[in-house]
Amino acid sequence: MTDANLLLGYLNPEYFLGGEMPLSAGSALEAVSSLAKVLGMSPDEAAWGVHEIVTEQMASAARVHIAEKGADPRHFTLIATGGAGPAHACHMARKLFVRCIVCPPAVGVASTVGLLMARPRSDAVRALVSDLDAMDWEKSFMLVEDMMAQALEELGGESIRNGEWEIALFADMRYRGQVGSISVPVSSEEGRPLKDEAGMKHRFEEDYLARFTRKIEGVPIEVCAWRLTMMGPQPEIGHAEPFETESGAAHVKGSRRMFDGARRAFTDGTIYDRYALPADGEFRGPAVIEERESAIVVPGDGTFAKDEAGNIVINLE
């Protein structure tokens, strides 16, 4: 995939990973040419074919997920992350009939940023199968207390007891005879479930109706497990833009031959420096917006701008 994107003009071989890992255009051409020879096409056609297959695989996975949710992607905005994601984002968006794409700052290391921002968390589950109207609440209390002890041990801070951590309790519930279940929030006090059978039944029926569009009358409701989640405060991290360019640096780095997916042809595309791109202008593709960990490809029918938060916002015609 990297070889194909390099031949399509989407990557700068001298600026891959900020120049720390130069790419060999000759080796990429050799690799793609060997594939092209077998397929009876030119290296350029083979490179676009590789790009097309990879993008279609991502779009197909998105279609399945969207269909399962019963949603209309035309009302969505595509958030592009990852080192290679922004090179495929506009092409994928077109396949899904999505018109707006957003590439956040530090897009190539979004997973790392997410890891640093994630709240400390412990999850525990204990099985206990019982009809809701015959629930052994004392045994349930004991199971929840056991999960609390596990969470305290895993997260291990006295601040947990000082109210800095959130505790959420859920019951896995189903109609008797079903295999699957849904997790329903349970009212609790200091992590202990409140004996509220009517409230649990109401929340289960509402959640079940929302998911499956119907309730099953006359069938007893079962609780099959208790779940506890304990979460700490979100860590504070800085959001300064890394690898700032010098003040007044040109935001246009030059131009190069690139494949324009909107026209299905090679053309001259403008190359932009993301870090120097001003936040008060609108620009048009075909273009590649380069940053240290990624490259954002904008087709000829796309316009883009950098907002005040540093996001690159692309709109397709």
Secondary structure, 3 states (H helix, E strand, C coil): CHHHHHHCCCCCCCCHHHHCCCCCHHHHHHHHHHHHHHHCCCHHHHHHHHHHHHHHHHHHHHHHHHHHHCCCHHHCEEECCCCCHHHHHHHHHHHHCCCEEEECCCHHHHHHHHHHHCCCEEEEEEEEEEEHHHCCHHHHHHHHHHHHHHHHHHHCCHHHHHCCCEEEEEEEEEECCCCCCEEEECCEECCEECCCHHHHHHHHHHHHHHHHCCCCCCCCEEEEEEEEEEECCCCCCCCCCCCCCCCCCCCEEEEEEEEECCCCEEEEEEEEEHHHCCCCCEEECCEEEEECCEEEEECCCEEEEECCCCCEEEEEC
